[in-house]
Amino acid sequence: MLELAIKAAREAGAMLKDLAGKAERIDRKAGEETNLVTELDRRSEEMIIGRIKAEYPEHEVLAEESGRDSKKSEYRWIIDPIDGTTNFAHGLPIFAVSIGIEFQGTLVAGVVYDPTRDEMFTVGKGKGAFLNGDRISVSTTTQLIESVVATGFPYDIRSNSENIEHFRNFLFEARALRRLGSAAIDLCYVACGRLDGYWELSLNPWDMAAGVLLVEEAGGKFTDLDGRLGSIYSKTVLTSNGRIHDQMVEVLRKGRSSWQRRK
């Protein structure tokens, strides 16, 4: 199944690389003014699902644009056809194809493909995390003040400003703070040590299904923002190299407390 995911991601990614910034139609999702979708999101998703269904017609699929199909299976494929659609639509070369695979509710494999840099991140539960076939691991940074961390902003930022508080606090607590615009790439960069930590609010399962498994298999840690057991269905994500995790949790707790007092 992992090989099929790799082939599907690479095929979709090749199409997207050639068409970045060239979408003929850009729509806004209902009720989400800043959440874009292009006809290429749909085309990429159709390509990936077509490959999966040709090999495993009985498997369930959960995908960003088409939602959850009616199949009931022990296997579920979780697909983000373009993670970083806004970047993609504007020709900003930071986007990826993400495919995660669950078995009986547990993530067991996944791929994230960045076609711009031709970087294929792959992972199998208990088998390690890899970039273009080479094993990867998280960074060894132990202090938040020496760390580079990243975040993203939810589409409801105009009505929920909590992450602005967190962003401000991390500006003072970390060495540097980045906002790349692709959760899947952020997670991959934690897994391979380019980032030391990453948090975000209001995510969906397809944003992080493959990425969080990559972080864990690379030796990192995945929880919710309070440091509790993480789930791709919980809407929030905090990942790190594990060494700065508690420090990040503390910054997030302080930020939430001060934000709630001002609401």
N, C-alpha and C positions, 0 to 999 in steps of 0.2 A: 504493500500500500504506500509506503514511503516513496518508492521509486515512481509510482504513478503520480503522487503529489508533486514530486520534483519536475516531472515531465509537463504536468498541467501548468504549474507555476511558471516554468520557463517559456512555454508556448504563449501564455497570456502576457507575460512580461515583455517578450520580443515585440508583440504588437504594440504594447503601451509605450515602449521606448521610442518607437518611430512616430507616435502620434501625440506625445506630450505637448501641451499647449496648443493643440490643433483641434480640439473637440468642436464639432459643429453646433452642438446643442448642450447648453448648461442649464439645468433646472435647480430649483430649490425644493427641498423636501417639505412636505406639508407641516406648517407650524414651526419650522426651523429656518429662519431667514438666512442664516450663514452656513447651513449644511447643504453643500452642493452635491449634485449627482449628474454625471454625463452619460451620453449614450454608450461611451466606452466602458464605464463601470458595468453596464448591463451586458455589453458584448463580452467583456472579460469573464464575467460570472457565467454566462451561458457556455463559453468555451470550457471552463473548468468543470462545471456540472456535467456537461456532455461527456467529457472524458471519464469522470467518476461513474456515471450511470452506465456507460458502455461496459465497464469492468465489474461494477458492483451495483446492479440495478436495485437490489434489495436494501441498500444502505440509506440511512437518513441523511438529509442535508439541511444545514442551517446556514443561510447566506444573507449578506447585508441587504441586497436589493430585492430578492424574491422571498425572503423570510424562511420559515421552516416548512418543509414539505410534509406530506401526510404519512410517510413511511414510519414504521415503528421497528427499530433495529437496535441491536447491541452496539452497532457502530454509527457514529455521527461525524460527518465532515463539516467543519466550521470554516466558512470562506469569507474573506474580505478581498474582493476582486481588485480594488485599488485602495490601499490604506494611505491616505494623504491626498484625497481627491482635490482639495483646494490647491495644493502645490502643483499637482498634475495639470489642472485646468489652466493654471497661470504659467506653465512651462518651467516651474521651479523643480529641479531634478532631485527631489527627496520624496519618494513614494515607493510602495512595494506591493507585492501580491502575497497574501498570507493564507495558509491552509493548515488548520489543525485537525487532528483526528482523535476522537474519544472512543473508548471501549467501556461499556457499562458505566458511563459517567465519569471516567478517569481519562485525562489526557495521556495519550500513549505515543504520539508522533506529531511532527509538524515541519513545515517549511516556511521560510520567509525569503522571497526573492526580490532583490533590488536590481532591476534591469539596467539602471543608469551606470552602476559600477560593476555590473555582472557579478554580484555577490549572492551566493546561494547559502543561506543558513539552514541547516537541517538538524533534526533532533529525534531521538528515540528514547523513550523512558527506560532508564537503566543502562543506556548505551552511550551516553555522552552527547555533547553539542559540538557542531562542526561548522566551519566556514570554508566553502569550496573544498571540502574533504579533509581539512586540517582541524584537529581538535582545538577548541577554544575554552578559555576559562575567564572568570571574572577578575577584576583588578585586586590588588593587595593593599589599597589605601585604607588606613585605619582611622583617620580623622576627617570629619566633615569639612573643616576649614581648608583641607588640602584636596577636596574632592570637586569633580565636575559633575553636576547633576542636571537633570532635564525634567520638563513637565510639558503639559499641553493644556489648552483651555477648552472647556465644554461649550457646546453650541448655545447653552442657556446662560452664558456669562453675563448677559445684560440683566437677567433677573436673579442670578445667583453669583455673587461676587466672592465667594469663599476662597477660591483659588488665587485671587489677587492678593489676599492676605498672606497665603502661603508663599507665593512668588516673592513678595516683598521681604519676608523673613529669611528665605533661603539666599536672597541676594547678599545679606549680611553674614550668613552663617557658613556658606560654602565658598570655595575658591572662585567658581564660575557657574553660571546658570544658563542653560540652553533651552530653546523652544523650536524643535525641528519641524513639527507639523505632521508627524507620522508615529503613532504609538508603536506600531510593529517594529519600525527602525529603532526607536528609542530602546525598546526591550532587547533587540539584537545587540545594540551597542553596549548595554549593560553586560550582556552575556559574554561579549568578546573583550571587555575591559576598556572600551573607548569612553564609556561613561561609568561613573561609580554608583550612581543611583538614579531612579526615575519614579515619579509619582504622577497620578492623574485622577480626576473625578469624572463621573458620568460616561464611562466607557461601555461598550457592548462586547459580548463574548467574542465576536469575530475580530475585534481590534487586538485582542491579547491572547487568543487561544494558543497559537504556536509560540509566541514570544515568551510567555511566562514559563513554559516548559523549557525553552532554551536557557533562560536564566537559571532555573533550578538545576538542570543537568550540567551547566557550566560552573556550578558550585555556589550560586547566589541564593538569595532569599526572596520569597514572594508572600506578601501579606496584604490585608486591607490597610487603610491609613492609620488604624489604631494598633497595628502590630498583631492582629488576630489572623487566624488561618485564612489564606486567600482563596478566592473563587472567581472564575471568569464570569460568573453570573451575579456578582455582588456590586458591579458598577464602579468600584474604586480599585486602584492598584498602587502598591508600593513595592518596588523591587530595588535590590541593591546587591553589592558584593557580599553582604552579610556582616561585614566588619563595621560599617557605618549605619547599619539599619536602626539600631536603638536611638542613635542621635537624630536620624531623620524623623522617627516616630515622635520624639520629644518636640521637635520644631513644629510638626504638624499639629500636635495636641495644643501647643501654645497658640498657634494661628487660629485654630477652630474656636478656642475659648475666647480670644479677643474679638473675633468676627461675630460670634454669637452675642457678645455683650453690646455690640454696636448696632445690631439688627433692629 
